[in-house]
């Protein structure tokens, strides 16, 4: 039996939008990328989102496919129940009723989701957490955020703000976080925090500061200060993940975001540090994300499929 | 229409069992208390549990009621899916298939739950969190544990170990926890940790150490060391609850356990300290538990009602 149904999926970021047509089996049949160009202001960004979504639906029909729903992922605070992009610094959104706008324009059922939560959904159902039921997806980049996914559903919270693992306390005497509090995980162990800490210790102040990936690289070649910064970050990450595991008791922790591209330089010492912190806990698997920067778009597609009750793609558990 | 259905509910603790017959509307129609007498060994405790449950079912029938299910709450690690009391120091259980044993003896559908998780279930559905959808119940006594309840279901975790908020890191330089790690919330802010810290600072070493309630009392009368210990504990609790809120984003935090009996001496400063820590977060209500030591037994009853698909009692949300 052939299935001509597809969903239109968009992952809207601060610089670009990753877009796709995805079948009920989770297979991507077409992808597109478009600039967000957020400097134009939120109204123009919304127009672009609607144009791109409508364009993809038209292309689907031209190819003999039937678009059945739309899924859109955005960063920031997202009220998924009401379909409203409550607040997003990157994209300039403030209380944008993106779901209703999309329904009005395309006439298709639409789901709005949070970028990290839908990324976690995709990793849990189609990626590195597949088949394990209880997954914590942790994206480590400029910031740190997480999605707790149980049986293929990501926890949203009472106000659309669940999963902010970057803001759990790990170092009360540590640096002040962007959120205003001292010692948040994000202030100590995000990719940007690692670069900052290294610059602070070495006194290197150039236009292009050393990145976390370079710190990991230099640590691997035996550079002492880089080694210290990297070890401190690993210890803080392990503390944060151990606190998360105490609360969530997941089977699998999936690490994504830019820092996860450090691969075994991150995973090997982090696994050891996490193991050391597991006392009464059941120890989770710690694995790298499998879907790369497509996770958000695939997750938006899953939200859309869920919205119309289609879950053929999902792994049996 | 009269409803003659009841469930048999038992909350098995280290010293006593709280038992009840509960109707589908959550109303308790009979209560009993029995000693656990754990020193007799786990086999004898299991026999007592089965005798008490069978006795309650018989009394229900004698009163013209129809027992339709059994709910049992136990402490420790509980595999709710398999109905096995995996491990409990208090009661001496180790891999006891309590659900199947109860089904075999009483011939009624039976649900096994974790004492804090079912306590949270009851507070969320019938108690202080009623009507708010997303609840974090935190029990502070000898230890600290939590239950995250969303839409009337408590998160269990992949291995039955979710909710261990007592073991999130809050003070890396703090005292060592019973679990073996330094600086866990429980090692700094449980009722026993507060008593210990006060004894340490004052050098008071008597057979009956000063309790956390007394520390709160002495702090209220202006005793300086007691004030310091109480403030340190409040700050650590606020840090722990703020980390929990970052991850869970609940509408309501319900405080239970022995320490919550300190009432406004705890709640007023803790609300202020939590407020100070809310940056990007949506601030939860912070309230005292409403069901006292009956929460576990009521929660066991809710589990039993859920097991047979009866949820008449539940608040609309």
Interface residues (C-beta under 8 A of the other chain):
Chain A: X77 X132 X133 X134 X146 X148 X150 X155 X156 X157 X158 X159 X160 X161 X162 X163 X164 X165 X166 X167 X168 X169 X170 X171 X172 X179 X180 X181 X239 X242 X243 X244 X246 X247 X248 X249 X250 X251 X277 X279 X280 X281 X282 X284
Chain B: X77 X132 X133 X134 X146 X148 X150 X155 X156 X157 X158 X159 X160 X161 X162 X163 X164 X165 X166 X167 X168 X169 X170 X171 X172 X179 X180 X181 X239 X242 X243 X244 X246 X247 X248 X249 X250 X251 X277 X279 X280 X281 X282 X284
